[in-house]
Amino acid sequence: MHDKMETVHTSAYGVARANFDRVTLKKGRYVIFPTTFEPDKKGKYVLRMYFSSSPDFKYVCVKK
């Protein structure tokens, strides 16, 4: 069982084609939740992540 985790980063929704944030994270496990402004509205998106060191991560895509 996992403990409740803290939110590391969030950003405000805006009317823009792209959103960019630079975040420095401590070593650990993280989950990214792409969301839309309107609930239940589906759409396509691209998620790009850049690392300053070699990451050890697992990619999981959940489709409804």
C-alpha positions as a Markdown table, in Angstrom:
| # | Residue | x | y | z |
|---|---|---|---|---|
| 1 | Met | 0.0 | 0.0 | 0.0 |
| 2 | His | 1.3 | 3.4 | -0.9 |
| 3 | Asp | 1.1 | 6.4 | 1.4 |
| 4 | Lys | -0.6 | 9.6 | 0.1 |
| 5 | Met | 1.9 | 11.5 | -1.9 |
| 6 | Glu | 2.4 | 15.2 | -2.2 |
| 7 | Thr | 1.8 | 17.2 | -5.4 |
| 8 | Val | 5.1 | 18.1 | -6.8 |
| 9 | His | 4.0 | 20.5 | -9.6 |
| 10 | Thr | 0.8 | 21.8 | -11.1 |
| 11 | Ser | 0.0 | 24.5 | -13.6 |
| 12 | Ala | -3.0 | 26.6 | -14.5 |
| 13 | Tyr | -5.1 | 25.8 | -17.5 |
| 14 | Gly | -4.8 | 28.3 | -20.3 |
| 15 | Val | -5.9 | 28.9 | -23.9 |
| 16 | Ala | -2.7 | 27.9 | -25.6 |
| 17 | Arg | -1.5 | 25.3 | -28.1 |
| 18 | Ala | 1.4 | 24.3 | -26.0 |
| 19 | Asn | 2.4 | 24.4 | -22.3 |
| 20 | Phe | 6.0 | 24.2 | -21.1 |
| 21 | Asp | 7.3 | 23.9 | -17.5 |
| 22 | Arg | 10.7 | 23.2 | -16.2 |
| 23 | Val | 10.7 | 21.2 | -12.9 |
| 24 | Thr | 13.6 | 19.9 | -10.9 |
| 25 | Leu | 12.7 | 16.7 | -9.1 |
| 26 | Lys | 14.4 | 14.7 | -6.4 |
| 27 | Lys | 15.2 | 11.1 | -7.1 |
| 28 | Gly | 12.0 | 9.0 | -6.7 |
| 29 | Arg | 8.8 | 7.7 | -8.3 |
| 30 | Tyr | 6.5 | 10.1 | -10.1 |
| 31 | Val | 3.2 | 9.9 | -11.9 |
| 32 | Ile | 2.1 | 12.3 | -14.7 |
| 33 | Phe | -1.6 | 12.9 | -15.3 |
| 34 | Pro | -2.3 | 14.7 | -18.5 |
| 35 | Thr | -5.8 | 16.4 | -18.2 |
| 36 | Thr | -8.1 | 18.6 | -20.2 |
| 37 | Phe | -9.9 | 21.8 | -19.1 |
| 38 | Glu | -13.3 | 20.3 | -19.8 |
| 39 | Pro | -14.1 | 17.0 | -18.0 |
| 40 | Asp | -14.7 | 14.0 | -20.2 |
| 41 | Lys | -13.4 | 15.8 | -23.3 |
| 42 | Lys | -11.1 | 13.5 | -25.2 |
| 43 | Gly | -8.3 | 14.7 | -27.4 |
| 44 | Lys | -4.8 | 13.9 | -28.7 |
| 45 | Tyr | -1.7 | 15.3 | -27.1 |
| 46 | Val | 2.0 | 15.0 | -27.1 |
| 47 | Leu | 4.0 | 14.7 | -23.9 |
| 48 | Arg | 7.8 | 15.4 | -24.2 |
| 49 | Met | 10.1 | 14.9 | -21.3 |
| 50 | Tyr | 13.7 | 16.0 | -21.3 |
| 51 | Phe | 16.2 | 14.7 | -18.8 |
| 52 | Ser | 19.6 | 16.0 | -17.6 |
| 53 | Ser | 20.6 | 12.4 | -16.7 |
| 54 | Ser | 19.7 | 9.0 | -17.9 |
| 55 | Pro | 16.2 | 8.2 | -16.6 |
| 56 | Asp | 15.0 | 4.8 | -15.4 |
| 57 | Phe | 11.2 | 5.0 | -16.0 |
| 58 | Lys | 8.3 | 2.9 | -17.0 |
| 59 | Tyr | 5.7 | 4.0 | -19.6 |
| 60 | Val | 2.1 | 3.0 | -19.1 |
| 61 | Cys | -0.7 | 4.2 | -21.3 |
| 62 | Val | -4.2 | 3.7 | -19.9 |
| 63 | Lys | -7.1 | 4.0 | -22.5 |
| 64 | Lys | -10.7 | 3.9 | -21.6 |
